[in-house]
Amino acid sequence: MGTLRFEQVVDDCRACADTSRVQRPRPRPRVLLALGAIVFCVGWAIAAYVLLRTQVPSGLDLPDLDESEFFTSEQVAEAERYDRISRLNWIFSSAALLISLAVYARWGHHFTRESAAGRIGTGMLLAMLGFAIVWLVQLPFGIAQLWWDRRHDVAQLDYFTWLVANWVDLASEFVFVSFAILVVMSIAGWLKDRWWILGAPVFVLLALLAAFSATSLSFGAEPLDDRRLEADVLALSTTLGVSEIPVRVEQVDTTNAANAFAGGLGPSRRVVLWNTLLDGRFGDGEVRVVLAHEFAHHAENHIWKGVAWYTLLALPGAYLIARLTRRRGGMREARAVPLALLIFVALNLLAQPIDNLISRRYEAEADWIALQATREPEAARALFQSFADTALQDPTPPGWAFVWLDAHPTLLQRVAMAEAWEARFGR
């Protein structure tokens, strides 16, 4: 009996020793995930702060201007009437899009039972069907907007040409989405719900490719054929340190509106002017302001910064899609594709105010740099005032429309910046 008691004591001591080793504190997965989330959020906030910084003076106060001093009542009334219907069309179009995709997300997965195309092939077929639904739902709203634009001489495009162009746009979007589905479902077959870790970087690479090739879509763009304008281009580009970037003129016959844009990355960088900007309606000073504005986008690397913002938004966006599609088996399952399309479109709509806020900051910076380069505030004012006529822009849109739809400061804000620059530096 005594021996048995001694052995029992030894066993109890060993058990206590083993228990003490097991109970040593170890990092828990949830703690690690929480720490990782905190690090990500802090890094995201720092990156966003750096990207939002611009050359516009932090203490710059725009004057509180009276709209009637710079725009006639007829201009304002016509622009408000045009924009009011366009905004309503956008609201109904967006609602119809979300409703149709919600219905498709609810019942679309049933089509997987009739497909023999395999997991990824079926997913791509469901994406194709989803885009067909989107096109059919959006078609009447697109035709209505074209009719409204033609009525106000904003567009000169006939309905057949518009339909063909719409098909081309749809085809390019479908190729992008099909490739995205292929990539996501392939990665999800390996990493399951963690596909977003590799999927988001793939989307960023696609965004880089799109940014690099953006100017190649300007078919028929030709070199400048105006010596006086060429001299302005050389002077402004040299001042802003982008003299290696060529300027091209695109022949546009579908609208009377004037426009210009900066695009491309590295060797593909271009500034493209629409021929409608050079048809005599705008003075030389106004054209110089436009040129300086577009060169400023390149000088301040706004296109690269746009890709950086896409990266910041793509990571949490891909994570949310991965989380929310779990109810359908995650993105490794074809039946999750209809739900993923709905989530993707909804996230894009929710992110639109953020995209617009970022864009407005960069556009305001480009306006400020253009004023610094040209030192022609009166030309800038005349340019912004003319947009109320040529593009029927509302000088002071409603707050909700400004937040959701406007990627530029309002016309009155842009005039106010010219006033603020002149008050600080003079002519």
N, C-alpha and C positions, 0 to 999 in steps of 0.2 A: 504493500500500500504506500509506504514511504517513497519507494522508487517511482511509482506512478505519479505521486504528487509532484516530485521533482521534475519529471518529464513534462507534466502539465504546465508547470511554471515556465520552463524553457520555451515551450510552444507558445505560451501567451506572450512572452517577451519578444519572440520573433515576429509574432503577428502585429504587436505594437510597433516594432521597428518598420515593418513593411507598410503599415498604415501611415506612419509619419512620412515615409518617402512618397507615398501616393498623394498625400494631402499638401505637398509643397505647392505654393501658388504658381500657376502657369498662366501665361497670357491666353485669354479666351478669344475665340474667333470673333465674337461680337465686339469685343473691346478693340481688336485690331481693325475691324471694319469701321468702327466709329472713329478711330484715330485716322484711318485712311481718308474717310469722308471729310474730316476737319481739315486735314492737309490739303485735300483737293479744293475745298471751298476757299481756304485762305489763298492758295495759289491762283484760283480762278479770279478772286477779287483783286489781287495784285495785278494780274495780267489785264483785267478789264480797266483798272485805273490807269495803267500805263497807256493802253490803247486809246482811251478817251481823251488824253491830253492833246491839246491843239495849240497853235500859235496865236489864236485869238486872245488878246489880253484878258486876264481873269477879272480885272476891275473895270472892263468896258461896260458901260451902261448905255443901252440903246435908247434913243429918245422916244418919248411917247408921241407918235405922230397921228395926225388926223387924216384918215383915209381920203377924205374929200379934197385934201390939198394936192394929192398926187394922182388920183384916179377920178374920172368923171362919173357922174351918177349913171350914165348910160353904160359905161364900161363895167361898173360894178353890177348893175342889174342884169346885164347879158351874161356875165361870168357866173353869177349866182344861179341864174336860171339853168344854164348849161350844167353846172356842177351838181345842182340839186338832183336832177334826173339821173346823172351818172352815178351819184352816190347811192340812190335808191336801187338802181340796177345792180350795183355791187352788193348791197345788203341782201337782196332777194337771190342773187346768184350764189352768194356764199351759203345762205341758208339752204337752198336747194341742193348744193353740193354736199353739205354735211348730212342732210336728211337722206339723200340717196345712198351715200356711203355707209350711213348707219344701218339702213335696211340691208344693204349688201353684206355688211359685217355680221348682221344677225342671221341671215339665211344663206349667204354665199358659200359657206363651207360644205353645204350639202352637195355641191357639184363635184367634190372630191370622190364621191362614191361612183361616179360615172366615168372617171378618168383612169386610163391605163398608161399614163405618160410617166409614171414614177414620181417620187417625192418632189424633186426639184422641178421636173417638167410640169407637173400639175400646179405647183406654186406659180410658175411663170404664166401658165394658162389662166389662172385666177387673176393674176395681175393684169393680163391682157383684157379679160372680161371687165375688170374694174375700171380700166381706162376707157373702154368703150362706153360704159355707163356714164362716166364723168363727161365724156365728149357729148353724148346725147343730151345730158341734163344742161350743160353749159351752152349748147348751140343756140337756143332761142335767145338767151341773154346776150350772147355775142352779136347776133344779128340785130337785136334791138339797139345795142350800143353803136353799132356801125351805122344804123339808120339815123340815130341821134347825131353822130359825128358828121355824117354827110349833110344833114339838115343845117348844121351850123358851120359848114365849110371847114371843119377841122380835118376831115378825111375826104379824099378823092378816090377812094378805092371802090371798085364795083364788087357786087356780092360774090360773083364767081371767083374772082381773083382772091378775095378775102377767104373764101372757103378752101381754096387750094393752099394758101399760106397757112391756114389753120390746121390743115391736114399735115403739112410739113412740120409745123411746131409739135403737133401731137405725136408724129412719128419719132422725132428726136427725143421727146420726153419719154416715150415708151421704151426706146432703146436704153435710156439711162435707167429707168425703173427696172426693166428686165435684167439688166446687168447687176443692179443693186440686189435684186431678189436672188439671182444666181450666187452672188458673193455671200450674202447673208445666210442663205440656207445651206451653202457649202460649209461655211465656218460653224454654223449652229449644229450641223451634223457631227462636228468634232468637239466643240466647246459647249454645246447646248445653250443654256441661258446666259453664258458669259461670252457669247459671240460678239457683243458690242465692244469688247476690249480690242479686238482686231478689226471689227467691222467699221468702227468710227474712223480709224486712220485711212482705211480704203476710201471712205467718202471724202475725206480731206484731200487725198490724191486726185480724186475725180474733180473736186472743186478747183484744185490747182490747174488741172488740164483744161477745164472750162475757162478759167481766167486767162491762161496762156493763149488759147485759141480764139478769144472773144472777137478780136479785130479781124480775124479771117472771115467772119460772117458778113462783113461789110462788102458785099459783092459790088464790083464796078467802081470802087473808090480809086480816085486818080490823084496824081501829084498836083500841087498848086500850080496855077498858070496866071499868076498875078505878081509882078515884081514888087509892087508896093507892099502887098500882103506878105510876100516872102521876106522882105526886110523887117516887117513887124515880127514875124515868126522868129527870125534869127535873133533879134534884139531881146525879145521876151524870154525865149528859151535859154539864151546865154545868161541873162539876169538870174533866172531860176535854176541854172545848173543842169539843164536837160537838153542841151543843144543837139544831142545825138538822136533825139526822138523825132521821126518824120511826121509831117502833117499831110493828111489826105482829105479829098473832097468826095463825098458820096452823093450820087445823083438820086434824088428822092422825088417821086412823082405821085405818091399816095397821100400826101398831106401838104397843107400850106404852112404848118407849124415849123418853126426854126428849132434846130437842135444841134448839139455837138456832144462828143463823149470821149473820154480817155479810157483806153483799154490795153490789155496785153501785159505780159511780164517779161523782163529781160529783153531778148532780141525781138520779141513780138510787140513791144510797146509802140503805140500809135496815138495820135490825136486825130479824130475824124470829125470833120465839119459837114453838115448837110448843105447842099447847094441852096436850100431855102434861106440859109443865113447870109448868103452872098448875093441875093437877088436884087439888092438896092434898097430894101426896106430898112436896113440897119446901117448906121454911119460907121466910119472907120474906127472911131473910138469905141463904139459898142462891140465891134468884132474883136478889137484888141482885148477888151475885158473878157470876152468869151475865151479867147486863146489863152490868156494868162490864167484864167480859172481852170481850164483843162490841164495846162502844164503844171499847175499847182498840185493837182491830184497825183501826178507822177512824182513831182519833187518831194511830196510828203508821204509817198509810198502808201497811198490810200487803198490801192488794190491789194497789196500784200496784207495790209491791216484788215481788209475785208475777209481775206482767207483766214487770218488769225481769229477773227470773230466767228467765222463759220466753225472753226475748230472748237472754240469754247462752247458753242451751242450744240455742235454735233455730238459731243461726248455725252452730256446729260440726256439729249434727245434719243440717242440710240439706246441708252440705258433704260429710259422710260418705255420705249417700244418693247424691249426685251422683257421688262417686268410685267407690262400690261397684257402681253400676248400669252402669258403662261396659262391662262384659262383655256386656251386652245392648243395647249401642248408646246408652246414656244415656237420660235421661228424655224425650228427644224421640221415642223409639220406644215404641210401645204394648207391645211384648213385655217391656219393663223393668218394667212396673207390678206384676206378681206379686212380683218380687224386691224392689221398693221397699216393698211392703206388709210383707213379712217383715222387712226392715231397720228399718222404722219401728216395728213392734211390739217387736222385739228391743231397739232403742235405748230405747224407753219403759220396758221392764222393767229394763234396766241403769241407767237414770236414776232409778228409783224410790227407791233408798236416798238419793240426793242430794236428791230432792224431799222425802222424809220428814225428813231432817236439817234442811233449811231450815224446813219447817213446824213441827217441834218447837221450834226456836229462837223462832219468832214466837209459838207457843202459850205457851211458857214466859214470854215477855215480857208477853203479855196477862194471864197469871195473876198476874205480879208487879204489874202496873199495877192490876189488879182489887183486889189486897190493899192497895195504897197508897190507892185511892179509897174502898174500903168500910171498911178497918181492922177487918175481921171474919174473922180467921184461923180461928176455930172454925166459922164458917159454910162457909168454903172446905173445911175438912177434912171436914165432914159431907157436902158436895156430892160430893166425890171418892169418899168411902167409899160413897155411895149408888149410884154408877155400877157398882159390882161386882154390885149386885142388879138395877138397872133395865136395864142394857145388857149384863150378863154380861161385863164387861171383866176380863181377867186382871190383877191388881195388879202382878205381876212376870213378864212374858212371857219366853220364851226369847230369847237374844241375837239369833239370826238373824231371828226373827219381828219383834222390835223394830226391827231395821234395815230390813227389807224391807217391813213392813206397817203400822207404827204412825206416824201423822202427829202424834200428841200424845205428850208425856212419859208414862211409866207412871203409874198411879194412885198408887203409892207415892212416886214422885218428886214428884208434885203435892202430896201430903200433906206431904212433906219441905220443899217450898218454903214452905208455910204455916207449918210449924214454924220454919224459918229466919227468915221475916219476923217472927214473933212474938218470937223470941229477940233480934232486932235492935231492934225498935221497940216491943214490948209490945202489949197489946190496944188 
